[in-house]
């Protein structure tokens, strides 16, 4: 059993840095798995150039990278932004840059030598094939960044956000950024609003064919099978969360403006939480998102309900118990982890603890 550590956090940078460090060390067993010279891949949520909470909190990157480097690790920060912001196919990158998005989001500088854009590795050289007995939703397996093999350890650093297609984007969904673009197209074909993904891929050789399995959530979950032996920790910084639409600031971007602006809610207190159990961290993040959605004001809630009325993943999210959500149910079924049984709280009000215990029961 791997405990879940949850710490109340003031958003001020000095205090928050300490909370991130302490929570990381507790949940990682003081980095007992790390040896000098090991490659550690930090996987943020860099789906767009939008700043936190649309993407990962910059402090989680900074604090953990510095901590690991002081202990002798070679730190790599890597991701590939979503199809709307980076379009990559066999002939190369058609538009966008994950590195530019990394800088624009505020996570780091454009010339940060630790950052790698997965699309820059090349279509064949930069990705490898994965298929196993646990990836049955993918009829022919999927292609994942070669860093999944190069890294000795992987740390997932998501954010808490609603999602206009999946309903929620947390730790498991964060792994989509490790896929090659053709595999991204394949899982999207099983989900809602796939036409928008197909439109974004115009001009490329990418195609989207629904395999008829209805395994949108299962395909997302099974990406983590490729890294199950290397994922050491999932850590969230939740001083803010997008509680409608998502994952970007706008559901429908039109140049500098957009339609369906994500509503941002701030927990009181903010939270930093982490676990070496991927499902435990996911379940708590889902409980937090569901709790925060109950406090969304009337008009932002109505806007999401109207614009996304055809998507049951969004409409049903508040009604589905955490343990019955398809992310949690399938991740548990293929052995990625379990519901949290031991939660270690610090600086978290008792009333808030009780709400989470009820949601996770």
N, C-alpha and C positions, 0 to 999 in steps of 0.2 A: 504494500500500500504506500502510495506516494502522497504526502500531505499537500494541501493547497494553502498557500500563504497569502493573506489579504491584509493590506496595510492602509490605513487612512492617510491621506496626503494633502497638504496645503499646496496649491498651485505655484506658490513662489519657488523660484528655481533652486535656491540653496536647500530648502527643506525637501523638495521633491527629489533632487539628486541623491540625497541621503536615503530617502525611502526606496528609490529604485535600487540602489546599491545593496541595502540591507535585505530587501525582498529577494533580489537575485541570488545573493550568497546563501540565504536560508534555503531557497527552493532548489538550488543547484548542489546542495551538500558541500558548500564552500569550494565548488569547482573540483571535486575529488577526481573527476574523470579526465582532467586536463593535464597534459604533459608539455614541457617546453618544446616549441617548434610545431605543435599541432596547428592545423588549419581549422579555424572556426568561422563558419558562414553565418552571418547575421542576416536573417530574411525579414525585412520590413514589409509593410503594406504600402507600396509605391504605385498604386493603380493610376495616379494622375499627378499633375504638378500642383494640385491644391494642397494647402497647408493643413496641419493637424486641426481638427480631428478627422478630416477626410483621408488623411494618411497618418503614418506612425509619428508619435511624438518625438521630436528631435533629441530630447534629453535621454530617451531610452537608448538610442543609438550611441550617443556620445559617452554616457556613463559606462555602459557595458563594454563598448569597444576599448576604452581606456583601461578599465579594470582587467580585461583579458590580456591586453598587450603587456601590462605590467607583470603579468604572471607568465609571460613568455610565449603567448599565442600569436600566430599570424592571423590577423583578423581580415576577413573579406566581407564586404557589405554588398549584397547582390539582389537584383530583381529585374523584371521586365514589366513595364506599365501595360495597362489594358489596351485593347485593340483600338479604342477611340483615340488613344494618345501615341501609341507606337504600333505601326503596321509592318510586320516582318513576314516575308515568304521566301521560297527557295532561291529566288534571284537576289535576295538581299533586303535591306530595310527601305521601305517605300517612303515612310514619313515618321517623324518623331524621334525622340531620344530619351531613354530612361535616365541617362546621366544628367541631361538638362532638367528633367523632372525632379531628380534628386536634389539638385541645387534650388530649383524654383519652389519646391515644397518647404524648404527650410531645414531639411535633414542634414545637409552638409554642403561643402563647396563643390563647384564644378570640377576642380582639379584634384579632388580627394583621391589619392592613389589607392585607397582601400576599396573604392567602389567599382563594381563591374556591372555593366549592362549585359544581361544574358543574350540579347539579340546580337551583340557585337562578337560573340564567339563563333558565329557562322551556323548555317542551317544544319549541316551534317556534323561538323567538328564540335560544335558547341552544345549538342544535345545527344542523349543516349536513350535507348529504348528500354522500357520496363514493363514486365508482365509477370504475374504470379497467380497462385491459387486464390489470392485475396482481391484480385482486380477483375473479377468476372463481369462487371458492368461494362468494361472496355473490351470489346470483342477481339481486338488485335493489340491490346496494350496501349501505351501512350509514350510520348517522347518528353523527357524532362531534362533540364539543364545538366550539363556534364559536371557542374559543381556539386551535384548530389553525390557523385562518386569521388571527386577530388577532396572534398571537405572531410575532416575527421569527426567534426561535431557541427551540429546545426542548432541555432537558437532562433525561435520564431518570435517576432516582435510585432504583433498586429495592433489594431485599434478596435474599439467597440463602435459598430455602425450598423444601421439598417441598410437594406440593399433592395433596389427596385425590382430585381429579378428573383434573388434567393430569399428575400425577407430579412436576412441577417448576413453580415460578413464579419467573421471573427477569425479564430486561428486556423481552422480547417480551410476556409475559403482563401486565406492568405497564401496557401500553397499553389493556387492557380498561377501565380506569377512565375512559377518554376517551369511551367509547361511551354513547349514549342507551340507556335501559333496554330498549326493544323490540329493539334490535340485540343487547344482551347476552342476552336470552332466545333470540334466533335461533341464536347460535353454541352456547349451552349445550344446545340441543335435539339437537345432533349428538354430545354427550359423554355420559359415564357419570353416573349418579345425577341425571338431569335431573328426575326426579320431585321431588327435594328442592328444586330451584330453582322448579318450578311451585308447590309448596306455599308457598314463601316469598312468591310473588307473589299469593297469594289476597287478595281484597279490592280488587284493581286490575283494569284492563281489559286487562292484558298477557296474551298467549297464547304458547304454546310449541309449535311444530310442527316435527317432524323432516323436513327436506327429502330425507332418504334418501341424501345424498351422502357421509356419513361423513367430513366435512371439518372436524372439531372443531379440530385443530391448524392447519390451513391458514387457517381463518377468523381465528384469533388472530393468526397471523403477518401476514396481509394488512392488519390495522389500521394497521400501520406504514407502509404505502404512502401513507397520507394525510398523513404528516409527513416523508416521506423527504427532502424538500428543506430541511427546517428542523431536523432532529435533529442537533445538533452533538456530542453526547457521551452515553455511558452510563457511569455511575460507581457502583460497588458498594462499600459498607463491610461487610466480612465479618469482624468480630471474633467474631460468633456466627452460627449458621445453624440453622434448623429442619430437622431431617433425617428426620422422620417426619410423617405427616399434613399439616397446614397447609391453607390459608394462615393461619388464625387459631390461637389457642392451643389450641383444642379443635376436633376434627372435627365434633362434635355438641354444640352449646351448649344447656344447659338451665338458664336463669337464670344464677346466679353460678357454677355448676359445669358440667361437661361430660364427654363421653366421647371418648376418643381424644386425649389430651393430646400435643401436638407435642413431640418430644424435641429438646433444644437441644444442639448440639455446637459447641465453640470450636476453631477452627484454632490451631495453634501454630507460628509466630506468627499473629496476626490479619492480615488482608489488606485493603488498599485497592487496587482495580484499575479501570482505565478505558480506554476507547478511543473514538475517533471512528467506528470501524467497529462497527455495531450487532451484526453476527453474530460478530465477533471477541470482543467482550465477553460475548455470550451463551454462546459455546462454552466460554470459560474458566470462567464461572460454573457451567455444567453439569458440567464436569470437576471443579470443586471440590466440588460437591454429591455427585457420584458417589463421590469420594474420601472425603468425610466420612461417607457412608452406610456405608462398610465398617467404621467404628468405632462404629456404634450398638450399644449393649449388647443382649444376647439378648432380654430381656423387652420393651423398647420396640419392637424389631424384630418380635418375635412378635405383639405387639398390633396393629401396622399390618398385618401379613400376614393376620391373622385377620379384622379388621374390614373390610379393603379387598380381600378375596380375589377379588372379582368384577371388579376393575378392572385390566386388563392394563397401563394406563398407569403404574400404581404398581408392579405386580409385575415388569414388564420393564425399568424404568428402569436398574437396575444392569447389565443385560446388553447394552444397546444401545450401540455405540460412539458417541462424541460426534458425529462427522460424519454418522452415520446416523440421528440422532434427528430425528423429523419437524419439530421447530422449526427445527433447523439446515438440514436438507435443503431445506425449502420456502423459507426465507428466502434461502438461497443461490440457489435456482432463479429467484426473482423479482428478484434483483439488489439485495437489501438490504445485502449485504456478503459477506465471505468468512472462511474459517477463518483464525485468526491465524498469520501467517508470521514476524513479528518481535515477540518479547516482551522487553521491557526490565525486568529485575528489579532491585530494590534491597532490601537487608536481608531477603532470602528465602533460607533454607538450600538448599544445592545438592541435597540429597536430595529436598526438596519440589519444586524445579524439575524434577528428573528425572521424578518421578511425573506432573506435569502434561504434560511433553513426551510421555511415553508415552501418556497418555490422549488427547492431541490429535493424535497421529500418524495 
